[in-house]
Amino acid sequence: MGAVSRSLAAEARRIFTDLGYDVTEAGEELRAERKWRTVHVTTDDPDAAPTHGNLRCFVARAQRAAEVRDRLLAVEPDYDWAVVSVAEDDYRVLHPGSDVLSAP
């Protein structure tokens, strides 16, 4: 029997919940809140994602994450952003700079 993969939205919910955020659905995306911070979490392509909010996180499968990051770098949106690259039970965070953070 092969492994069953979760949807990207379910993966995003799990990751942000594990990081201590309160996660709620907000239309087509998730809203992750912790202390003063609200992160709008989406699985949409950068061109299709809403532009509201100051912090935005794009969740993508590992095969597409670098492409999503490159598209965001080219567009230079007016909000702070990161891309979460999801692979199996692991994830990495790709920031606008050259920094890549591994999951704890």
C-alpha positions in Angstrom: 0.0 0.0 0.0 1.5 3.4 -1.0 1.7 6.5 1.1 -1.4 8.7 1.1 -0.4 12.4 0.6 -2.4 15.1 2.3 -3.7 18.1 0.4 -1.5 21.2 0.5 -4.1 23.0 2.6 -4.0 20.2 5.1 -0.2 20.3 5.1 -0.2 24.0 5.6 -2.7 23.7 8.5 -0.5 21.1 10.2 2.7 23.0 9.8 1.3 26.3 11.2 -0.5 24.5 14.0 2.7 22.7 14.9 4.4 26.1 15.0 1.9 27.3 17.6 -0.4 29.4 15.3 -4.2 29.4 15.6 -5.3 28.5 12.1 -8.7 29.3 10.6 -10.2 29.2 7.2 -10.5 32.5 5.4 -12.3 31.9 2.1 -10.0 30.1 -0.2 -7.0 30.4 2.1 -6.0 30.0 5.7 -5.3 32.7 8.3 -2.6 31.7 10.8 -2.5 33.9 14.0 0.0 34.1 16.8 0.5 37.0 19.2 0.5 40.1 17.0 1.2 38.3 13.8 -1.4 37.3 11.1 -0.1 35.2 8.2 -2.3 34.7 5.1 -1.5 31.2 3.9 -2.3 30.2 0.3 -1.7 27.3 -2.1 -2.6 29.6 -5.0 0.0 30.6 -7.6 1.4 34.1 -6.9 -0.6 35.6 -9.8 -3.9 34.3 -8.5 -3.4 35.0 -4.8 -5.0 37.9 -3.0 -2.8 40.9 -2.2 -4.2 41.9 1.2 -2.3 41.5 4.4 1.3 42.3 5.3 2.5 38.7 5.7 1.8 36.0 3.1 3.0 32.4 2.9 2.7 30.3 -0.3 2.6 26.6 0.3 3.8 24.4 -2.7 5.0 20.9 -3.3 8.8 20.7 -3.3 8.9 20.2 -7.1 7.3 23.6 -7.6 8.5 25.7 -4.6 11.6 27.2 -6.3 9.5 28.2 -9.3 6.9 29.9 -6.9 9.8 31.7 -5.1 11.3 32.9 -8.5 7.9 34.2 -9.6 7.5 36.1 -6.4 11.0 37.6 -6.7 10.2 38.7 -10.3 6.8 40.3 -9.3 8.1 42.0 -6.1 4.8 42.1 -4.2 4.0 44.8 -1.7 4.0 42.4 1.3 6.4 40.2 3.1 6.3 36.6 1.9 7.9 33.2 2.2 7.3 29.9 0.4 6.9 26.6 2.3 8.2 23.7 0.3 6.4 20.5 1.3 7.8 17.1 0.7 6.4 14.0 2.4 6.5 14.7 6.2 9.2 17.4 5.9 9.1 21.1 4.9 11.6 23.9 4.2 11.0 27.6 4.2 12.3 29.6 1.2 12.6 33.3 2.0 13.1 36.2 -0.6 16.8 36.3 0.2 19.1 33.3 -0.5 18.2 31.9 3.0 16.5 28.5 3.1 15.4 27.3 6.5 14.9 23.6 7.3 12.1 22.4 9.4 13.0 21.9 13.1 
